[in-house]
Amino acid sequence: MHSHAVILIQSGCVTQNMADVQVMDTSGTSDQNSQTSPFREPDEDLCGKITYLLEFYFSDRNILKDDFILKHVQNNEGGFVKIEIISNFKAVKKLTQDTGQIVFALKKCSTILEVNDLGTAVRR
């Protein structure tokens, strides 16, 4: 059975502010990464830390030595790696367990990494 994500706009209109967006699983069960509390926009410091860490993971220096990430980049269309996978890395978990904060930080701060249109995957 396939699970599809639906984006609900809390304010009733489309917005660029991630604080107004909540992602829910339509399979009837909540996604393991879905929020039980409202989205909290990461501050500048956290955005910088998340971005720095993920840009390192996808850097030439790291990716050629990291078989796990390299495998996901090579096996996925367009070189995207699911945010869900990245969010389970220990160093990322120490910063945040909120995938929405990861997506927000990358969209706001990274000039190297690209988040897909659905906000579910990242690539360099």
Disulfide bonds with the S-S distance in Angstrom:
none
